[in-house]
Amino acid sequence: MSKKSKESAPEMLDENGRKPLKLNYPITFRVGFAFAIVMIFWTAYDFVVPLLLENAYGLPNWARGLIMGLDNILSLFMLPIFGKLSDNAKGKVAHKFGRRTPFIVIGTLASVILMVFVPVVTLNQQKLADNLINEKVESKITIEYEMETGDNYLGGLLTEWYDKAEKGEQINGEGAANYVDLQYLKMNDISREKFINIRYYPKMTSKKAILGMLGATTYSYDGVVITDLSGKPDGIDKTYQEILDSNDLFKKFVQPGISTYESHLRYTEITMSNNVPGMAGVKSLAVYMVILLLVLIAMATFRSPAVALMPDVTPKPLRSQANAIINLMGGMGGALAFIIYTVVLFGQRLENYVIIFASVAAGMLILLAAFLALVKEKKLVARCQEICKEYGIDDFDEEENSETHKFAEELIEEGEGGDALEREAKAEKKKRLTPKEWWGSKTKEEKGKLTSFLLILASIFMWFMGYNAISSNLSVYTTKALNLSAGIASIISGVSMGVSAIAFIPVGFLAAKIGRRKSIIIGYGLAVISFILICFAINQGQEGTLKAVLFALFYLIAGFGLIIANVNTFPMVTELSTAETVGQYTGYYYAATMSAQAITPMLGGLVMDYVADRYIFLYSAICIVIAIVLMVFVKHGDSKPVGKGKKLSKDEKKQIMLDSMDSAD
């Protein structure tokens, strides 16, 4: 058949004379604007809020982790509540605009109005903290200060830190390694005498051409470009090269401790100090928490309705494909947030966080306007119902899902006699089995599936315990422990997410070839390797660019592991469900992930506070090793691997690609 005849061939019809059921991609993309609104906020929130808490209040890592887990605690309770409220929405507004749209509009507007106040209430706190740091640290650690006053402020600090670390004592209530890491000093032949005599010369600067990390380096002293590093500045008996070397030692071995010390000062002398008039720090933190809580509540009011809109307007057989598109739109929202905060964080301004939140709010409003202009919920729902009716698609109404009705139907099929009331009574009795009786009534295969289901949930829980401990502390770790700028840190995070996202499709084919369970174990293993390398292979003695490159590389490996795990864990859960219980099993999946994300930021923070920042990666690796062990014992829920030598059809490849994106939320 010629190409022309192929193109003109009539579309195949089913046995009832109907065209094949196909997803309406333009409509699905439009509906995805609602999820993009959700993701532009959360992407910015997860990266920026830890930095804001650090710079304004200097909270201990465990306290910041507790705050970062609040959204997941709220989600556990509020997402089901507002999902159900939107399910049952009635009245004039719902009749005119649909069940979900009013929640999306009101929730977005409330979030936008409130979220701008999150950084605004911290402005004075940030200013007070910056003034304190300048007065007590930055203006006193420079060589010029010591030359003018004879005060050896930095030397005194370093001596105190080294001696306490050598005795195994805590410094300012936390692990000494966050101030001075003796292990890395010894690895780099830095003696006590050499360490306590490290000095910083702020007039000597070096700047690389590209993002301060790559390309040719320009050296300057007091604003004057230096071409001969063997010369000496007036009044200082050191060459420019020796000054550069001293500054390099400071950045490698002292700056991380100084950053930790600055956090301690912010917290003790500004946030919690009685010396601040009227306990302004405590009041500022209290107001901040109230506003943040209101924003999180506002965001929780419309996340479930935004996600539920897709099933409302999409026939059941097409929802997996549609969810892939929805996730793609959510990714676009996250990418927009990444661009916003990366660009802003390269500037050194007190108002940085106000600019970020205001820009994100504007982005949310633009996406909302696009949603309202392009999505008419009532019409789309009516159209979906017509399609379902035409194709005989049954969405299982509430009565058909009720346990009582299902048990009654089972009794009828078993030939049980009696009238309807008697059968319903027997059904209710069957429902009220004790756990022991219920378990005893299960077949060996049913018990195996249930055991596998519980093991999968436990494995997922431990996976999120490990991975979210890192993601929720990433921005603070990279800026404090690695001494990277917030802009560079955001680029590393964004590039890792972007490059690893390319793995969606190959990961789908991997699972088709070897199965989901083996794929997940591989993904978990990559994350464990990555986190162990970050913990032990990156040290303070390395040059700044090298540390950034190594971290980006290792974190990218973990990103691939994340994709492999996320693409396959959720399908394993739904594989063990039925059409009637898929929503219930999905709820169990999110209960496992959100409960882990609610507690692990605080636990990870405790590790950072009382051991050392880098050991949060060891904590995460241990959690994921437990996840691997649990997954090894899973016997059900796996996909059937493609036979050796068998090639996938075009339709199978397309479905794998869609399923991969569908599972990546």
C-alpha positions in Angstrom: 0.0 0.0 0.0 1.3 3.4 -0.9 1.9 6.2 1.6 -1.0 8.1 0.1 -3.4 5.2 0.4 -2.3 4.7 4.0 -3.1 8.3 4.9 -6.5 8.1 3.3 -7.4 4.7 4.8 -10.5 4.9 7.0 -10.0 4.8 10.8 -10.7 1.3 12.3 -14.0 1.0 14.1 -14.9 -1.3 17.0 -17.5 -4.0 16.9 -20.2 -1.4 17.7 -19.2 0.8 14.8 -17.5 3.4 17.1 -14.1 5.1 16.6 -11.3 4.1 19.0 -11.5 6.0 22.3 -8.7 8.6 22.3 -7.5 11.1 24.8 -8.2 14.8 23.9 -4.7 16.2 24.5 -5.5 19.9 24.2 -8.3 19.6 26.8 -6.0 17.6 29.1 -3.2 20.2 28.8 -5.7 23.0 29.7 -6.9 21.1 32.8 -3.2 20.7 33.8 -2.9 24.5 34.4 -4.6 23.7 37.8 -1.8 21.4 38.8 0.8 23.8 37.5 -0.5 26.3 40.0 0.1 23.8 42.8 3.6 22.9 41.6 5.0 26.4 41.0 4.3 27.1 44.7 5.7 23.9 46.2 8.8 23.9 44.1 9.7 27.4 45.4 8.6 26.6 48.9 10.8 23.5 49.3 14.0 25.3 48.2 13.4 28.9 49.4 11.7 28.5 52.8 14.7 26.7 54.5 17.0 29.5 53.3 14.5 32.1 54.6 14.3 30.4 58.0 18.1 30.2 58.2 18.8 33.8 57.3 16.0 35.3 59.4 15.9 33.2 62.5 19.0 30.9 62.5 16.8 28.0 63.7 18.5 24.7 64.7 18.2 22.2 61.9 15.7 20.0 63.9 13.4 23.0 64.4 13.6 24.0 60.7 12.9 20.4 59.8 9.9 20.4 62.0 8.5 23.4 60.2 9.3 21.9 56.8 7.2 18.9 57.7 4.1 20.9 58.6 2.7 20.8 55.1 2.8 17.1 55.0 1.1 16.8 58.4 -1.6 19.1 57.2 -1.9 17.2 53.9 -2.6 13.9 55.7 -5.8 15.4 57.1 -6.8 18.2 54.8 -6.4 16.6 51.3 -9.0 13.9 52.0 -11.3 16.5 53.6 -11.3 19.0 50.8 -11.3 16.2 48.2 -14.6 15.0 49.7 -16.0 18.5 50.1 -15.4 19.2 46.4 -17.0 15.8 45.6 -20.1 16.8 47.4 -20.1 20.5 46.4 -23.6 21.8 45.6 -25.4 25.1 45.4 -25.5 28.0 42.9 -21.7 28.4 42.6 -21.0 24.7 42.0 -24.0 24.5 39.6 -22.6 27.4 37.6 -18.9 26.7 37.6 -18.6 23.0 38.6 -17.5 21.2 41.7 -13.7 21.8 41.5 -13.3 25.2 39.9 -14.5 27.3 42.9 -12.0 25.5 45.2 -9.2 26.2 42.8 -10.0 29.8 42.4 -10.6 30.7 46.0 -7.7 28.6 47.2 -5.3 30.1 44.8 -6.4 33.7 45.5 -6.2 33.1 49.3 -2.7 31.6 48.9 -1.5 34.4 46.7 -2.7 37.1 49.1 -1.2 35.4 52.1 2.1 34.1 50.7 3.6 37.6 50.0 3.4 38.3 53.8 5.6 35.2 54.6 8.9 37.0 53.7 7.6 40.5 54.5 7.2 39.8 58.2 10.8 38.6 58.3 12.4 41.8 56.8 13.1 43.5 60.1 14.3 40.3 61.5 16.7 39.7 58.6 18.0 43.3 59.0 18.6 42.9 62.7 20.4 39.6 62.1 22.5 41.0 59.3 23.6 44.0 61.5 24.5 41.6 64.3 26.5 39.4 62.1 28.4 42.4 60.6 29.1 43.7 64.1 30.1 40.5 65.8 31.6 38.4 63.0 32.3 39.9 59.6 33.9 43.2 60.8 36.0 41.3 63.3 37.5 38.4 61.4 39.3 40.4 58.8 43.1 41.0 59.0 42.5 44.7 58.7 40.6 44.7 62.0 43.4 42.9 63.8 46.0 45.3 62.4 44.1 48.3 63.6 43.1 47.1 67.0 45.5 44.3 67.9 42.4 42.2 68.7 42.8 38.5 67.6 39.1 37.8 67.4 39.2 35.1 64.8 42.2 33.4 66.3 40.3 33.3 69.6 37.3 31.7 68.1 39.4 29.1 66.2 41.4 28.2 69.3 38.2 27.6 71.3 36.6 25.5 68.6 39.7 23.4 68.0 40.3 22.7 71.7 36.6 21.7 72.3 36.6 19.5 69.2 39.8 17.8 70.3 38.2 17.0 73.7 35.1 15.7 72.0 32.9 18.4 73.4 29.9 20.1 71.7 30.3 23.7 70.5 27.3 26.0 71.2 25.1 22.9 71.8 25.8 21.0 68.6 28.3 18.7 67.0 31.8 20.1 67.0 32.4 18.9 63.4 30.0 21.7 62.2 32.5 24.2 63.5 35.8 22.5 63.0 36.1 19.1 61.4 39.3 17.5 62.8 39.1 14.6 60.4 39.4 16.8 57.4 42.1 19.0 59.0 44.3 15.9 59.6 43.6 14.6 56.0 44.9 17.9 54.7 47.9 18.2 57.1 46.4 21.2 58.9 47.9 21.3 62.4 46.3 23.1 65.4 48.8 25.9 65.0 48.2 26.3 61.3 44.4 26.2 61.8 44.2 28.8 64.5 46.4 31.2 62.5 44.3 31.1 59.3 43.3 34.6 58.4 41.0 36.3 55.9 42.0 39.3 53.7 38.7 40.7 52.3 40.4 43.2 50.0 41.9 40.3 48.0 39.4 38.8 45.6 39.4 36.3 42.8 36.6 35.9 40.3 36.1 33.3 37.6 34.4 34.4 34.4 31.4 32.1 34.4 29.2 32.1 37.5 32.2 32.5 39.6 33.1 28.9 39.1 34.5 28.4 35.5 36.7 30.1 33.0 39.6 32.6 33.4 40.3 34.1 36.9 40.7 37.8 37.6 42.6 38.8 40.8 42.0 42.1 42.5 43.2 43.8 45.7 41.2 46.7 47.0 39.5 47.0 43.6 42.8 47.1 41.6 43.5 44.2 39.2 46.6 42.3 40.1 48.7 40.7 37.4 51.8 39.8 39.3 50.9 37.6 42.3 54.5 37.7 43.6 54.2 41.3 44.7 53.1 42.6 48.1 50.4 45.1 49.1 51.4 48.1 51.2 51.6 47.4 54.9 51.3 43.6 54.7 54.3 41.3 54.8 52.7 38.7 52.5 52.7 38.3 48.8 49.4 38.3 46.9 49.8 34.6 46.3 50.2 34.0 50.1 47.2 36.1 50.7 45.2 34.0 48.1 46.4 30.8 49.8 45.3 32.1 53.2 41.9 33.1 51.9 41.6 29.7 50.3 42.3 27.9 53.6 39.7 30.2 55.2 37.0 29.3 52.7 37.8 25.5 53.0 38.3 25.0 56.7 36.9 28.1 58.5 33.9 29.5 56.6 31.6 26.5 57.2 32.2 26.9 61.0 31.7 30.7 60.7 28.3 30.0 58.9 27.3 27.7 61.7 28.4 30.3 64.3 26.4 33.0 62.5 23.3 30.8 62.7 23.9 30.3 66.4 24.1 34.1 66.9 20.9 34.8 64.9 19.0 32.3 67.0 20.4 33.1 70.5 20.9 36.9 70.3 18.1 38.0 68.0 15.4 35.4 67.7 15.3 34.1 71.3 17.1 36.9 73.2 15.5 38.8 76.1 17.8 41.7 75.1 15.8 42.4 72.0 13.0 44.9 72.9 9.7 43.3 73.6 11.0 39.8 72.6 10.7 41.0 68.9 12.4 37.9 67.6 9.9 35.5 69.3 7.0 37.6 68.2 8.3 37.8 64.6 8.7 34.0 64.5 5.2 33.6 65.9 3.6 35.9 63.3 5.7 34.2 60.6 4.4 30.7 61.7 0.8 31.9 61.8 1.0 33.3 58.3 2.9 30.3 57.0 0.3 28.0 58.5 -2.5 30.0 56.8 -0.7 29.7 53.5 -0.3 25.9 53.9 -4.0 25.6 54.8 -5.0 27.7 51.7 -2.8 25.6 49.4 -4.2 22.4 50.9 -7.8 23.5 50.2 -7.4 23.2 46.4 -4.7 20.5 45.7 -7.2 17.6 45.9 -9.8 19.4 43.7 -7.1 20.4 41.2 -6.0 16.8 40.9 -9.5 15.4 40.9 -10.6 17.6 38.0 -8.7 15.3 35.5 -10.7 12.2 36.4 -13.9 14.2 36.2 -13.3 15.2 32.6 -11.5 12.0 31.4 -13.0 8.6 30.7 -11.5 5.9 33.0 -9.5 4.0 30.3 -7.7 7.2 29.4 -6.8 8.5 32.9 -3.3 7.0 33.0 -2.4 8.8 29.8 -4.1 12.0 31.0 -2.2 11.9 34.4 1.1 11.8 32.4 0.1 15.1 30.8 -1.0 16.5 34.1 2.4 15.7 35.6 4.1 17.3 32.6 2.1 20.5 33.3 3.1 20.3 37.0 6.7 20.0 35.9 6.4 23.1 33.8 5.1 24.9 36.9 8.0 23.7 38.9 10.4 24.8 36.1 9.0 28.3 36.2 9.5 28.4 40.0 13.1 27.2 39.5 13.8 30.0 37.0 12.3 32.6 39.3 14.3 31.8 42.5 17.5 31.0 40.7 17.6 34.4 38.9 16.7 36.3 42.1 19.1 34.5 44.4 22.1 35.5 42.3 21.5 39.0 43.7 22.5 40.0 47.2 19.5 41.9 48.5 17.5 42.0 51.7 14.3 41.8 49.7 15.3 38.7 47.8 12.6 36.5 49.4 9.9 39.1 48.9 10.8 39.3 45.2 10.7 35.5 44.9 7.3 35.1 46.7 5.8 38.0 44.8 7.0 36.6 41.5 5.7 33.1 42.3 2.3 34.7 43.3 2.2 36.5 40.0 3.0 33.2 38.2 0.1 31.5 40.1 -2.3 34.3 39.0 -1.3 34.1 35.4 -1.8 30.3 35.4 -5.1 30.7 37.1 -6.2 33.2 34.5 -5.2 30.8 31.8 -7.1 28.0 33.5 -10.3 30.1 33.8 -10.1 31.2 30.2 -9.5 27.7 28.8 -11.3 25.3 31.1 -15.1 25.3 31.4 -15.6 22.5 33.9 -19.3 22.0 33.5 -19.1 21.6 29.8 -16.1 19.3 30.0 -17.7 17.1 32.6 -20.9 16.9 30.5 -18.9 15.9 27.5 -17.0 13.2 29.4 -20.3 11.8 30.6 -21.6 11.7 27.1 -18.5 9.8 25.9 -18.8 7.3 28.8 -22.4 6.7 28.0 -21.6 6.2 24.3 -18.8 3.7 25.0 -20.6 2.0 27.9 -17.9 3.0 30.5 -19.0 2.5 34.1 -17.3 4.6 36.7 -18.6 2.6 39.7 -21.0 4.8 41.6 -21.0 5.1 45.4 -23.5 2.4 46.0 -21.5 -0.1 44.0 -18.4 0.7 46.0 -20.1 0.2 49.4 -18.8 -2.8 51.3 -22.3 -3.7 52.5 -23.6 -3.8 49.0 -20.6 -5.9 47.8 -21.0 -8.4 50.6 -24.7 -8.7 50.0 -24.1 -9.4 46.3 -21.6 -12.1 47.3 -24.2 -13.7 49.6 -26.7 -13.7 46.8 -24.2 -15.3 44.4 -23.6 -18.0 47.1 -27.3 -18.8 47.1 -28.0 -17.5 50.6 -31.8 -17.3 51.2 -33.9 -14.8 53.0 -35.2 -11.4 52.1 -33.2 -8.3 51.3 -33.0 -7.2 55.0 -31.8 -10.6 56.1 -29.1 -10.6 53.4 -28.0 -7.1 54.3 -27.8 -8.2 58.0 -25.6 -11.2 57.1 -23.4 -8.9 55.0 -23.0 -6.5 58.0 -22.1 -9.5 60.2 -19.5 -10.6 57.6 -18.0 -7.1 57.7 -17.7 -7.3 61.5 -15.2 -10.2 61.5 -12.4 -9.9 64.1 -8.9 -9.4 62.6 -8.1 -13.0 63.3 -11.2 -14.3 61.6 -10.7 -11.9 58.7 -7.1 -13.1 58.2 -8.2 -16.7 58.5 -10.8 -16.3 55.8 -8.2 -15.3 53.3 -6.7 -17.7 50.7 -2.9 -18.2 50.6 -2.6 -16.0 47.5 -4.7 -13.2 49.2 -2.4 -13.4 52.2 0.6 -13.2 50.0 -0.7 -10.2 48.2 -1.6 -8.4 51.4 1.8 -9.1 52.9 3.5 -7.8 49.7 1.3 -4.7 49.8 2.4 -3.9 53.4 6.0 -4.6 52.6 5.8 -2.2 49.5 4.2 0.5 51.7 6.9 0.1 54.4 9.6 0.2 51.7 8.1 3.4 50.2 7.9 4.9 53.7 11.7 4.2 54.3 12.5 5.5 50.8 10.9 8.8 51.5 12.4 8.9 55.0 15.8 8.8 53.3 15.3 11.0 50.2 13.1 13.7 51.7 15.6 14.2 54.6 18.0 15.4 51.9 15.6 17.4 49.7 14.2 19.3 52.7 17.7 20.3 53.9 19.4 20.6 50.5 19.4 24.4 50.1 20.8 25.0 53.6 23.4 22.2 53.3 24.8 23.4 50.0 25.0 27.0 51.2 26.4 26.4 54.7 28.4 23.1 54.6 29.6 23.4 51.0 29.8 27.2 51.1 28.1 27.7 47.8 26.0 30.7 46.9 22.3 30.2 46.9 22.2 30.8 43.2 24.8 28.1 42.4 23.0 25.8 44.8 19.7 26.3 43.0 21.3 25.6 39.7 22.9 22.3 40.9 19.5 21.3 42.3 17.6 22.3 39.1 20.1 20.7 36.7 20.0 17.5 38.7 16.2 17.4 38.5 16.2 18.3 34.8 18.8 15.9 33.6 17.5 13.0 35.7 14.0 13.7 34.3 15.3 12.5 30.9 15.5 9.1 32.5 11.6 8.8 32.7 11.4 7.0 29.4 14.4 4.7 29.7 13.3 3.8 33.2 9.9 2.7 31.8 11.6 0.4 29.3 13.9 -0.9 32.0 10.9 -2.0 34.1 9.3 -3.6 31.0 12.5 -5.6 30.5 13.4 -6.7 34.0 10.3 -5.9 36.1 9.4 -3.2 38.5 10.8 -4.8 41.7 14.3 -5.2 40.3 14.2 -1.7 38.8 13.2 -0.2 42.2 16.1 -2.0 44.0 18.5 -0.6 41.3 17.1 2.9 41.9 17.4 2.5 45.7 20.9 1.3 45.2 22.0 4.3 43.1 20.7 6.6 45.8 22.6 4.7 48.6 25.8 4.9 46.6 25.3 8.6 45.8 24.6 9.5 49.5 27.6 7.6 50.8 29.9 9.2 48.3 28.6 12.7 49.2 29.1 11.9 52.9 32.7 10.6 52.7 34.1 11.7 49.3 33.4 15.4 49.6 35.5 17.2 52.2 36.5 20.7 53.3 40.0 20.3 51.9 38.7 20.3 48.3 38.7 23.4 46.1 35.2 25.1 45.9 34.6 24.3 42.3 35.6 20.7 42.7 33.2 20.3 45.7 30.4 21.8 43.7 31.1 19.5 40.7 31.4 16.4 42.8 28.2 17.2 44.7 26.3 17.9 41.4 27.5 14.6 39.9 26.7 12.5 43.0 23.4 14.2 43.5 22.6 13.5 39.8 23.1 9.8 40.5 20.6 10.0 43.3 18.2 11.8 41.0 18.3 8.9 38.6 17.5 6.6 41.6 14.6 8.9 42.5 13.1 8.6 39.0 13.5 4.8 38.9 11.8 4.4 42.3 9.0 6.9 41.7 8.1 5.5 38.3 7.7 2.0 39.6 6.6 2.1 43.3 3.1 3.6 42.7 2.2 1.1 39.9 3.2 -1.7 42.3 0.6 -0.4 44.7 -2.1 -0.1 42.2 -1.3 -3.5 40.7 -2.5 -5.1 43.9 -5.8 -3.1 43.9 -9.0 -3.6 42.0 -11.1 -1.1 40.1 -13.2 -0.6 43.2 -10.2 -0.1 45.6 -7.7 1.8 43.5 -8.6 5.1 45.1 -8.3 3.5 48.6 -4.9 2.0 47.7 -3.8 5.4 46.3 -4.7 6.9 49.6 -2.5 4.4 51.4 0.4 5.2 49.1 0.1 8.9 49.9 -0.3 8.2 53.6 3.0 6.4 53.6 4.9 9.1 51.6 3.4 12.1 53.4 3.9 10.6 56.9 7.5 10.0 56.1 8.0 13.5 54.8 6.3 14.9 57.9 8.8 13.4 60.3 12.1 12.9 58.5 13.1 16.6 58.0 13.2 17.0 61.8 15.1 13.7 62.3 17.6 14.6 59.7 18.0 18.0 61.3 18.8 16.3 64.6 21.6 14.4 62.9 22.9 17.6 61.4 22.8 19.4 64.8 24.3 16.8 67.1 26.7 14.9 64.8 27.6 16.8 61.6 25.9 18.2 58.6 27.4 15.7 56.2 26.1 12.7 58.2 22.5 13.4 57.1 23.5 11.6 53.9 24.6 8.6 55.9 21.2 8.7 57.8 19.4 8.8 54.4 21.5 5.9 53.1 20.7 3.7 56.1 16.9 4.5 55.6 17.1 3.4 51.9 19.1 0.3 52.7 16.2 -0.7 55.0 13.9 0.1 52.0 15.9 -2.3 49.8 15.7 -5.1 52.4 11.9 -4.7 52.6 11.5 -4.7 48.8 13.6 -7.9 48.5 10.8 -9.8 50.3 8.0 -8.5 48.0 6.5 -11.3 46.0 3.5 -9.7 44.3 2.7 -6.5 42.4 5.6 -6.8 39.9 5.1 -6.4 36.2 5.7 -9.3 33.9 9.1 -8.7 32.1 9.1 -8.8 28.3 10.4 -12.1 27.1 14.1 -12.3 26.0 14.4 -11.2 22.4 10.8 -10.0 22.1 10.4 -6.5 20.7 7.9 -4.0 21.9 5.2 -2.9 19.6 4.7 0.8 18.8 1.6 0.9 21.0 3.4 -0.8 23.9 6.2 1.7 23.7 3.8 4.6 23.7 2.0 3.2 26.7 5.3 2.7 28.6 6.2 6.3 28.0 2.9 7.6 29.2 2.9 5.2 32.2 6.4 6.5 33.2 5.2 10.1 33.3 2.0 9.0 35.0 3.9 7.5 37.9 6.3 10.3 38.4 4.3 12.5 40.7 
